[in-house]
Amino acid sequence: RFLERNGIRVLTAKDGLDAIRVLQEAKPHIILLDIEMPNMDGYEFATHVRNDERVADVPIIMITSRTGDKHRARAIEIGVNDYLGKPYQESRLLESIHRLLEERGVVLT
């Protein structure tokens, strides 16, 4: 709801497997992802995205309660573009979304 109130259209998935199905039907401008998900964790999903040539270039922001250096390093190694610890500042999330989209030439209205 927060993102929608800020003019961002949102597609949701209940877990990583559902997210793969969503990606088959739509190519998002950005992916927000948690590490802890049922059926497929965020690392596995991010790896899937980076290995799927159709969506490999989509920026990923991981938002998680796992704030340790080893978790962040693993995410960055996979190719996650930004890593936010929970609780996060909404303004920080919006800044990251706008920066990553602008780098790709996508401007939100």
matplotlib code that plots the C-alpha trace (Angstrom):
import matplotlib.pyplot as plt

x = [0.0, 2.9, 4.3, 0.9, 0.3, 3.6, 2.5, 4.1, 2.1, 2.7, 2.5, 2.7, 3.6, 3.1, 6.4, 9.3, 7.6, 4.6, 7.0, 8.5, 5.0, 4.4, 7.6, 6.4, 3.5, 5.1, 8.6, 8.7, 10.9, 12.2, 11.9, 11.6, 12.5, 12.9, 15.3, 12.9, 10.1, 8.3, 9.2, 12.1, 14.2, 15.2, 18.7, 17.3, 14.8, 17.4, 19.7, 16.8, 16.2, 19.9, 20.0, 16.9, 18.0, 14.5, 14.6, 18.3, 18.7, 15.8, 17.2, 16.6, 16.2, 16.4, 14.6, 15.2, 15.7, 19.0, 21.4, 24.6, 27.6, 27.6, 23.9, 24.5, 27.7, 25.9, 23.1, 25.5, 27.5, 24.3, 23.7, 21.2, 21.4, 20.5, 20.1, 17.9, 17.6, 14.3, 13.0, 13.8, 13.0, 10.3, 12.1, 15.3, 13.3, 11.8, 15.2, 16.7, 13.8, 14.0, 17.8, 17.8, 15.0, 16.6, 19.9, 17.8, 16.0, 12.7, 11.1, 8.1, 5.5]
y = [0.0, 2.3, 1.9, 2.3, 5.5, 6.7, 6.0, 2.6, -0.2, -3.4, -7.0, -9.4, -13.1, -15.2, -17.0, -17.5, -20.1, -17.8, -15.0, -17.2, -17.6, -13.9, -13.3, -15.5, -13.2, -9.8, -8.2, -5.8, -2.6, -3.7, -6.5, -6.2, -9.3, -10.8, -13.6, -15.5, -16.9, -20.2, -22.8, -20.9, -18.4, -15.0, -16.1, -18.9, -16.5, -13.8, -16.5, -17.6, -14.0, -13.5, -16.7, -15.9, -13.8, -12.3, -10.7, -10.9, -7.1, -6.2, -4.5, -6.3, -4.7, -7.2, -6.1, -8.4, -8.8, -10.6, -7.6, -9.5, -8.9, -12.5, -12.2, -8.9, -10.3, -13.3, -11.2, -8.8, -11.8, -13.1, -9.7, -8.0, -4.2, -2.9, -4.5, -2.9, -4.1, -4.2, -2.0, 0.3, 3.9, 4.3, 7.3, 5.2, 2.5, 5.1, 6.7, 3.3, 2.5, 5.8, 5.6, 2.1, 2.9, 6.2, 4.2, 2.1, 5.1, 4.4, 7.5, 7.2, 9.9]
z = [0.0, 0.8, -2.7, -4.3, -2.4, -3.9, -7.5, -7.9, -9.4, -7.4, -8.3, -5.4, -4.8, -1.8, -2.1, -4.4, -6.5, -7.0, -7.9, -10.7, -12.1, -11.9, -13.8, -16.6, -17.2, -16.5, -16.5, -13.5, -13.5, -10.0, -7.5, -3.8, -2.0, 1.5, 2.3, 4.4, 2.3, 2.2, -0.5, -2.0, 0.0, -1.3, -2.2, -4.4, -6.0, -6.7, -8.2, -10.4, -11.6, -12.4, -14.4, -16.4, -19.4, -19.8, -16.3, -15.4, -15.7, -13.3, -10.2, -6.9, -3.5, -0.7, 2.5, 5.4, 9.2, 8.5, 8.7, 9.3, 7.0, 5.7, 4.6, 2.9, 1.2, -0.1, -1.5, -3.2, -4.6, -6.2, -7.8, -5.5, -6.2, -2.7, 0.7, 3.4, 7.0, 8.8, 10.1, 7.2, 6.6, 3.9, 2.5, 2.1, 0.2, -2.1, -2.7, -3.6, -5.9, -7.7, -8.0, -9.4, -11.9, -13.0, -13.7, -16.1, -17.7, -16.0, -14.5, -12.2, -12.5]

ax = plt.figure().add_subplot(projection="3d")
ax.plot(x, y, z, "-o")
ax.set_aspect("equal")
plt.show()
